[in-house]
């Protein structure tokens, strides 16, 4: 489990149609690139802490965000990668 301060990549998704894709993406990234520290709510949030605060803390420190969005034309999720400026502490 990563903390907001050590995560490098934040995975953002809508649970209604992107959770499975995001989980598979996370597993693949962990398997193929174990040097990359990931932050995803289902594995990184800590019980008893405000969930929104945890998300904003993670966003303040990550270098990259992966957005999982639904491609309406193909009717399946896709990932978009965005570099975040000023991140990393």
N, C-alpha and C positions, 0 to 999 in steps of 0.2 A: 504494500500500500504506500502510495506516495503522499507527501505533504505538499501544500501549495508552494512552499519555498523550494522544493527540489524538483518539481515537475517541469518538464520542458515542452510537453505537448498536451493540450487540452482537447478532449473529444466532446463535441457538442452535438446533441441529437434530440429529436422529438420521440418520446417514448411510444407514442401511438403508432408510428410507422418506421422508426429508425433504430429501435433498441437492438433488434437482432443483428442488423448490419453493423452497428457500432460495436457490439460485442465481438463479432467475427473479425472486424478490423483491428480491435484492440488485441485480440489473441494472436492475430497474424503479426502485428507489429512487435509484440512481446517475444514471439518466437523468432522472427527474422532479424530484429534489431533490439536485442536486450539492453543495449547501451542507452536507449531512449527511455526516459522516465515519463510515464503517461499519467494524466489526471482525467478520470471519468467518475462521475458521481457515484455510480453503483459500487465502485471498488475503492474510492478515495475519500468519500465523506465519512466524517467521524460522528458517531451518535452523540446526542446531547449538545451539539453545537448548531447554531443557526445555519441552515442550509444555504441561504443566499450569501451570507458572509463568507462561507467556505468557497463558494463559486467565485465571488469577486476577488478574494485573496488569491485563488489559483490563477485567475485571469491577469492579475497584477504581476505575476511572476513567470508565466510561461512565455516561451519564444514563438510558439506556433499554435494555431487553432485549427482543428479539423472539424469542419461543419458537415454533418450528415444531413442531406436534404433529399426530399422526394422529387424524382424526375417524373413529372406528370405525363410526359410523352411516352416514356418507357415504362411507367408505373412501377418503378423500383427506386430504392435509395441510391444516392451517389455521394461521394466525398469530395469536398472542396477544401484545399489547404490554403491557409492565410498566415503570412508572417506578421507578427505583432511588433510594432516599433515601441521602444522604450520599456520593453519587458525585461525580466531577468533581475529584478531587485531594484 
